[in-house]
Amino acid sequence: MLQFRHESLSHDPLHGYIPFTSSGGLPPGEVSERHIIDHPWLQRLRQIHQLQTAWWVFPTAEHTRFQHVLGAMHLASRAINVLYEGLAEICPDVPSRGYTESLLRIAALLHDVGHGPFGHFFDAHYLHRWDLTHETLGAEIIRRELAELIRRIRRNPNSRLEDGETLDPEQMCF
């Protein structure tokens, strides 16, 4: 059981159990992925449908943006498992595997943080009045609300960032 002290699991209907770092046993000041997942900006995604109103016609299209971003975070780790070795061969100055995986996991987790209700319809029929999109809102949420937490992430479920490495939230604002 001690191996699970640093890890939590969420069960996904597509991916099975998705591991993410938990706050158990972390040194003071260190942040886990769970801190980000539990943040109100991520938790609000539980109330936003990934497929907008499709579930009104197709009742099994009941998928939230929250489920989607957890799955995206999980797939980021799977991609690193396959791609990192080749990336390191052709790009000798690539950051450590732990840093690269943590960066991609958090970027995947946060890629939809700026979405409002009704997805892109909300962008086109509401946010455009202020020349905004869910991407510009997401970048501001990351910079203003989540950046300090992101900088303090030190671990992921499969590997550890090397000493002195911290995640840069600016790398997640596309």
C-alpha positions as CSV (number, residue, x, y, z in Angstrom):
1,M,0.0,0.0,0.0
2,L,2.9,2.4,0.6
3,Q,3.5,2.6,-3.2
4,F,0.0,4.2,-3.5
5,R,0.6,6.8,-0.9
6,H,1.9,9.2,-3.6
7,E,-0.6,8.3,-6.2
8,S,-4.4,8.5,-6.7
9,L,-6.5,6.8,-9.3
10,S,-9.6,7.9,-11.2
11,H,-11.5,5.3,-13.2
12,D,-12.3,6.2,-16.8
13,P,-14.7,4.2,-19.0
14,L,-12.3,4.3,-21.9
15,H,-8.8,4.2,-20.3
16,G,-9.5,2.3,-17.1
17,Y,-7.6,3.5,-14.0
18,I,-5.8,6.8,-14.6
19,P,-3.0,7.4,-12.1
20,F,-2.0,10.9,-10.9
21,T,0.2,12.2,-8.1
22,S,-1.4,12.7,-4.8
23,S,-0.5,14.9,-1.9
24,G,0.4,12.1,0.5
25,G,4.0,12.3,1.7
26,L,5.0,15.3,-0.4
27,P,7.7,17.6,1.0
28,P,6.5,21.0,2.2
29,G,5.8,23.4,-0.7
30,E,5.6,20.7,-3.3
31,V,2.4,20.4,-5.3
32,S,0.9,17.2,-6.8
33,E,-1.3,16.8,-9.9
34,R,-4.2,16.3,-7.5
35,H,-3.8,19.9,-6.3
36,I,-4.4,21.0,-9.9
37,I,-7.2,18.5,-10.5
38,D,-9.0,19.6,-7.3
39,H,-8.7,23.3,-8.2
40,P,-12.1,25.0,-8.8
41,W,-11.0,26.0,-12.4
42,L,-10.7,22.2,-13.2
43,Q,-13.6,21.1,-11.1
44,R,-16.0,23.4,-13.0
45,L,-15.3,21.2,-16.1
46,R,-17.4,18.5,-14.5
47,Q,-20.4,20.6,-15.4
48,I,-19.5,21.3,-19.0
49,H,-20.4,18.7,-21.6
50,Q,-17.7,17.8,-24.1
51,L,-20.2,17.2,-26.8
52,Q,-22.3,20.3,-26.1
53,T,-26.0,19.3,-26.5
54,A,-25.4,16.0,-28.4
55,W,-26.5,14.1,-25.2
56,W,-30.0,15.5,-25.7
57,V,-30.4,13.4,-28.8
58,F,-27.8,10.7,-28.1
59,P,-28.2,9.9,-24.3
60,T,-24.9,7.9,-24.3
61,A,-22.9,11.0,-25.4
62,E,-22.6,11.9,-21.7
63,H,-19.0,12.9,-21.5
64,T,-17.7,16.0,-19.6
65,R,-14.7,18.2,-20.3
66,F,-13.4,17.0,-16.9
67,Q,-13.4,13.4,-18.0
68,H,-11.8,14.5,-21.3
69,V,-8.9,16.4,-19.7
70,L,-8.1,13.5,-17.4
71,G,-8.0,11.2,-20.4
72,A,-5.8,13.6,-22.3
73,M,-3.4,13.8,-19.3
74,H,-3.3,10.0,-19.3
75,L,-2.6,9.8,-23.0
76,A,0.2,12.3,-22.6
77,S,2.1,9.8,-20.5
78,R,1.4,7.0,-23.0
79,A,2.8,9.2,-25.8
80,I,5.9,10.0,-23.8
81,N,6.5,6.3,-23.2
82,V,6.5,5.7,-26.9
83,L,8.2,8.9,-28.2
84,Y,10.7,10.2,-25.6
85,E,13.6,7.9,-26.6
86,G,13.4,9.0,-30.2
87,L,13.0,12.6,-29.2
88,A,16.1,12.4,-27.1
89,E,18.1,10.9,-30.0
90,I,17.3,13.7,-32.4
91,C,17.2,16.5,-29.9
92,P,20.2,16.2,-27.5
93,D,19.1,19.2,-25.4
94,V,15.6,17.9,-24.7
95,P,14.8,18.2,-20.9
96,S,14.7,15.1,-18.8
97,R,12.0,12.5,-19.3
98,G,10.4,13.5,-16.0
99,Y,10.2,17.1,-17.0
100,T,8.9,16.4,-20.4
101,E,6.2,14.0,-19.2
102,S,5.1,16.3,-16.4
103,L,4.9,19.3,-18.8
104,L,2.8,17.3,-21.3
105,R,0.6,15.8,-18.6
106,I,-0.2,19.3,-17.1
107,A,-0.6,20.9,-20.6
108,A,-3.1,18.1,-21.5
109,L,-4.9,18.5,-18.2
110,L,-5.3,22.3,-18.7
111,H,-5.9,22.5,-22.4
112,D,-9.7,23.0,-22.0
113,V,-9.6,25.0,-18.8
114,G,-11.0,28.1,-20.6
115,H,-14.1,26.4,-22.1
116,G,-17.5,27.7,-21.2
117,P,-20.8,26.0,-21.5
118,F,-21.9,24.8,-25.0
119,G,-18.2,24.6,-26.2
120,H,-17.3,26.5,-29.3
121,F,-20.8,27.9,-29.6
122,F,-20.1,29.9,-26.5
123,D,-17.0,31.3,-28.2
124,A,-18.8,32.2,-31.4
125,H,-21.9,33.7,-29.8
126,Y,-20.7,35.3,-26.6
127,L,-16.9,35.7,-26.2
128,H,-16.4,37.1,-29.7
129,R,-18.0,40.4,-28.5
130,W,-14.7,41.0,-26.5
131,D,-12.4,39.4,-29.1
132,L,-11.9,36.4,-26.8
133,T,-11.8,32.6,-27.3
134,H,-11.7,29.7,-24.8
135,E,-7.9,29.5,-25.7
136,T,-7.2,33.1,-24.6
137,L,-9.3,32.7,-21.5
138,G,-7.5,29.4,-20.7
139,A,-4.1,31.1,-21.1
140,E,-5.1,33.8,-18.6
141,I,-6.5,31.3,-16.1
142,I,-3.2,29.4,-16.3
143,R,-1.1,32.6,-15.9
144,R,-3.2,34.3,-13.2
145,E,-4.7,31.4,-11.2
146,L,-2.7,28.2,-11.7
147,A,0.9,29.3,-12.5
148,E,2.2,29.3,-8.9
149,L,0.8,25.7,-8.4
150,I,2.3,24.6,-11.7
151,R,5.7,25.9,-10.8
152,R,5.7,23.8,-7.6
153,I,4.9,20.5,-9.3
154,R,7.8,18.2,-8.8
155,R,6.5,14.7,-9.6
156,N,4.4,12.5,-11.9
157,P,3.3,9.0,-11.3
158,N,6.0,7.4,-13.4
159,S,9.1,9.5,-13.0
160,R,10.6,12.4,-11.1
161,L,11.8,15.7,-12.3
162,E,15.5,16.1,-11.9
163,D,16.9,18.4,-9.2
164,G,16.2,22.0,-9.9
165,E,13.7,21.4,-12.6
166,T,10.3,23.2,-12.3
167,L,7.5,23.4,-14.8
168,D,7.1,26.7,-16.7
169,P,3.4,27.7,-17.1
170,E,4.2,29.9,-20.1
171,Q,5.0,26.7,-22.0
172,M,1.4,25.7,-21.6
173,C,-0.2,28.8,-23.0
174,F,-0.6,28.2,-26.6
